[in-house]
Amino acid sequence: MKHTTRLAALLLAALALASCSNRDKPADDTGRVDPANTSAPETTSAPETTAPVTPPAVPDDTLQFVSNAGNLKLETVELNAEDYRIHPLDKNRYIIVLFNRLRDKDGNLWLENNQSVCTNIRAVIFDTSTGEMGKAIPIGGSTVPQNISYTDKGCILYFFVNYGNGVIQTDAWELDLTSKTPALKAVRFDPASERTKSVTSPDGKWKAYRRSLDLSGDGEIVLIDEKGKEKVILECTMLEEAEQAISKVEGYNVVGFLDNERLVYNITGWEWAVGWGIYNVKTGEKTEFREGDRISGIYDGKLYGTDLHYTLDAVYRFAADGTKTTLADKTTALVHPITTAPELYMLGMQDGRWLGVPYVVAGTEIGLGNLYVYDAEMKNLLAEISGKADQWMLGGDTVYAFVRTK
């Protein structure tokens, strides 16, 4: 889904509101309200004034707990690279591609065929259940594999660029995680056959994965039975404008199995969530709920999710019949003192808990606020952490803060 353009517009709107809020108040040359300007001569009565509103401060780089009711641990994971890409491998493991960008003597990016030339490209595997980082696995070449496709034994990391006229460059490396000494080897790969996510039923008899056939990002879902036979159960659909549907393009993302028979999936549009559904792998029955919600995770046999168009308004617990219970909205847990734009909120579920980072409007700057960790039902704030991190992850009772050191 492509939220970048609309999100940028929302951020600009938030900035505009922030800049207008003190328009009629005396201000110094920085735009801040100066309390001294509200003073009056001794011969006149001082006008009624209100205390100046101090904009929330963007957190500094120090990582520390502000509160920790959940007795969580905080670990810093240093990434010795200029940039990186993170892809999930399974419940606890992630593969991280680290790389630096080649520059000329003036510091400008070195480009070839309009692509940034990169150096020291390597991959590492990080396990959130243990906090262990594996040894770096070198990747040859100067192009960074931006995408991942899952295989029965591991994954394929690949890079592709479409030059038009049917000319597509693809560089791919396969990683066999069943090997005692995992290594990446160059392979031939067709991006149209990618498996962007794969899930397995609790009894191990059924598997499902998502793939894209036209590189558009709008995928279909393929089901694999216990005999290994594959079947497309949900196909990407192009809709006509006359239908006045929520989206002109509808694709699907697998979420996971609710039990041994019911596969949960999200219905995606071009820029927003269309809804979600349940597919019974034994009967083929499909039930969909098209109200603009999306499922974020399955925990303890329950479905949790949010409404997600261009803003985040509420967090829900869903029943299999589509009934939803509001766990938090703008009047409860999603509003925090440090944010003036509660609708601009990044929220995700990891390991049965919610991790949220609100945007902070401070003067003319927009930054990311503190990290908030809630339980699955959004009833308890387990921890608040201040400081700057490039990425947050949760595993067990440990919060991992990823920080680039280069």
N, C-alpha and C positions, 0 to 999 in steps of 0.2 A: 504494500500500500504506500502511497506517496503523500505524506503529510507535510513535506518540507515547505512548499510554497505557502500553503494556508497558515502553517504555524508561524512562519516569518511575518505574515501579515498581522496575526494576532499579537505577536510580540511588539510590532511597531505601534499597534493600537494601544497596547498597554503603556508604551513609552509616552505616547501623546497624552494619555490621561494623566500620567505622572507629572508631565511638564506643565499641564494646565492647572493643576490642583492649587498652586500657590500664586496664580497669576495676579490676584488683587492684593497680595500681601507684600509688605516692604521686604526687599531682598538685597543681599550684597552682590558683588560681581561674580560670585560663583553660582548665583541662583538660589542660595539658601536663605531662609528667613532669618533676619538679624534681630534678635530680641531688643537690642539697643535702639533700634529705629522706632520702637513702640513707646519709648519714654516721652514724657511731656514736660513743658516748662513748669516751674514751681507755682506760677501765678494762675495756672489753669488746672482743672481736674483731669487726672489721667484717664484716658479713654479705656473702656473695657477691652481687655486683651485675652487671648487664649495662648496657652503654652505652645511654643513652636513644635511642629511635628518633625521628629528626627527620622529620616528615611532609614529603613532597615539596612544594616551593614552586610555586605557580601562576606561570607565567612573567609577567614584567612586559611593558610595552608596547613595549620596544625590539626591533625586528626585526633579527636578525643571525644569521649562520651559527654554529652550534656545531661542525659539521664539514661539509666540502664536498669529499669524495673525487671527486665527479662534475664538479667545476669548473663548477657551475651559477651563474647570475647571479640576483640578487634585486632586484626592482623593486617599489616601492610605488605603488599606484594609488589616488588619493584620490577618494572619492565625496562630493561636496558635497551631501549630502541626509540627512534624518533616517532614511529607510528606503529600501529598494530591492527589486527582484525581478530575477533573472537567468534568461534563457532561452537555450539554445544555438540558433544559426541554422544552422551547418554545422560542419565539423571545427575551424575556427579562430576563427570569429566568434560573438560572443554579443551579444544585445540586453539592455540594462540599463534598467529603468524606475525612475527616481528620483522621490521625492516627499517632501513634508513633511505632517505632520498638523496640522490646525487645532485650536486649544485655546482654552478660555475664559480669563478673567482669573485664575482659580485654578489654571490649568495642566491642567484636565481635558479629555479628548478631546471634541471637538464631534461629536455624533452626529445623524444624520438617518436615520429608518427603521432604527435599530439598526446603521447603517453609519458608519464613521469618515469624516468629511469631510476631504479632502486638498487641498493646494494645490501650485502649482509642479510639476505632473506633467509629466515629459518623458522621452524615451527617447534613449539613446546606443548606438552600436555599438562594441564593443571587439574588437580583432583580436589574438589571442595570438601570431600568427606575426610581428607587427611591433611589438606593444606600443602601437599607436595607438588613441586614443579619438576617435570621430567627434564632429561637432558635435551639440549637443542639439536634438532634434526635439520641439517642444511638443505636448502632448496636452491637448485641451480638457476641460472638465467638472471635477468634484470627486471622481470615483470612479476608483480605480486599477485598470487592467487586470491582473488576477491570473493570467490564463491566456493560452496561446498556441496558435494553430492554424496549421499550415504550408500554404502555397499553392505553386503552381508558380513564382510570381514573387517570393515572399517569405514574409510571414506576416500573420496577423491577431491583434492583441492585443485581448482582450476581458474584460469584467467581467460577471458575471451573479449574480442572487440570486433564489431561488425563494421567493416569499411564500406558496405553497400555493394550493390551489383553482385550479390551472392558471395562476396569475399569475406570470410570469417577467420580470424586468427585465434587458435585455441592452444594454450599451454596447460598441461595437466600433470598432476603427480598423485600417485595412489599410495595410501598408507594402510598397511595390514596390521591391525591392532591385535590379531591373534598370534603374531610372531613374538618370540621372546625378546628380540631386538628390533623393534619397529623402525622402519626406514622408509623414506619417500623415494619412489622411483617414477621416472617420466613414463607416461602412457598416452595412447591415443584415446580421445574421449569426445563424444558428441554431446554438447550441452543440452540438446533437446531431450535427452534421456535422463536428465538429472533427477535425483531423489532429494528434495530439499528438506524433508523431514520424514522420519520413520518411527512408528509406534508398534508395540506388541501387546496382545491381550495378556491378562494376568496368568492364564494357564499355558501361554506360549504357543497356542494352536493357530492364532490368527495374527497377521501383520498387515499394516497399511502404511502407505507412503504417498507423499505428494510429489508430483512432477509437473514441469512446464514443457509444453510441446513447441512453443513458438518464441521462447525467450522473453515473453512479455511480463512474466512474473505472476500471471494469473493461471493457477494450476488446476489439475484434476487429481482425484484420489484413486489410487489403485489398491485393491485388496488382494492379499495372498492367503490362500487357505492352507490347512495343515499338510496338504500334499504338494505345496509349492506352486499351485496353479494361480496365475494372476488374472484379475478381472477389474476393468475400469468401472467404478460404481458411481462416480460423480465427475461430470465433464464441465470444463470451462464453457461459459455461454456468452455469446455476443447478443445484446438486446437492442431492439429497434427503439428509436426515440418516441415513436407513436405509443409505445407501451407505457410511457411515463413511469418507468421503473426507478428504483432508488439509484441504480447505477447502470451505465451502458454495458459494462463488463462485469461478469460475475465469475469468480474463481473460488477455490476451496483450499483450506488449510486443515490438516489433521491436528487435533488437540491431544487425544488419548482415548483409551478404553475406560468406560465407566465400570464395566464388569467384563465377563468373558464373551458377551454377545453384543453389547452396545458400544459403537464407535462414535465419539463426539467430534464434531468438526465445526469450523467457523466458515461463514460465507463472506467473502471479501469483495468489495467494489473497487473502483479505480482509486479512490482516495479515502474511503471510510469503511466502517463495518456495516454490512447489510444485516447480518443476523447469525444464527448458529443452528445446528441440527444434530439429530441422532440417527445413525444407520444401524439396523439390526443385521449382523453378518449372517445369521442363520435363516431369517425369513426374507431379507431384502427390503423390509419395510423402512421407509424414510419419513421422519417427522422434522419439520423445520419451523423456526420461530424468527420471523423477519421484522424485528423491531429496532434494529440498529445497535443491538448489544453484541458483545463478543465474550467468549469464554477465555479466561486468563489461565485457569488451572483446575485440576481435579485433585482434591485432597480429602482423605478420610471418607471416600465414597460420595463426596459432595462437589457440586459445580460452583465455581466462583468466577465472577467476571465483572465487566464494566459496560457502560454505554460509551461509545467512542465514535463520534462524527468528527468534528473539528476541535471539540473541547471535551474534557472529562468532567461529568456532572455527578456521577454516583457510582458506588460499588455495590454489587448484588451477590446474593446466594440464589442459585437457580435450582428448581426441581426439574425432574426429567419430563414433566408435562408442560414446561415452559413458565410455570409460576415463579415469580421472582420476589425476593425479600430484600428491601433496602437495608444495607449494613452501614453505609455512610454516604453523606452527600455534602453539599456546600454549607449546610447549617451545622454539620457535626465534625467528623474527624478530618475532612479534607481541607478545613480552613485552619490556618496557623498564623500566629502573630507576625511571623517574618515575611509573609507574602502579601502583596497588594493585588495579586492576580490569581486567585485560587483556582480559576478554570484552567490555567496553564500549569499542568501538573503531570509529571512523569510517574507512572505507577505500574508495578508489575509484581507477579507472585513467583516466589522461589521457595522451594522446600516447605510449602504450606504456610508461608507468611508473606505479608505485603511489604514491599520496599517502595517508598515514595520519596521523590525529590521535587519540591515546588520551585518555581522560578521566583527570583527575587528582583524587584524593581527598586534600585537605590539611586536616586537622583536621575542621571541620564544613562545609567548602566543597567543592563539586565544580566543577572548571573544565576547560578544554581544555588539553592539554599541547602540547608542541612538535610541529612538522610534521616527518614523516619521509618521505623520498623514496627509493624502491627501484627497481631495474631490474625488467623484466617477470618474470624468473624468481625474484625475491625473494632473489637470492644476494648482492647487494651493496647496502649502504646508500650511496646517492649523496650525500645531504645530510641534515642535521638543522638546523632553523631554529627559534629561539626568538622569542618576541614575540607580540603580540596582533594578529590580523587577523580581519575579518568573513568573508572568503572567500579561498580559495587556488585558483590556477589555474596550469597548466603549459603552456608553449608553446615548443617547441624546447629550448634550454638555459637558459630563463629561468623562474623561479618568480615569479608575480605575487601580491602580498599586497594585497587590497582592504581599505581602511580608510575608515570614515565620518568626515568631518571636521566635521559639523554636530551 
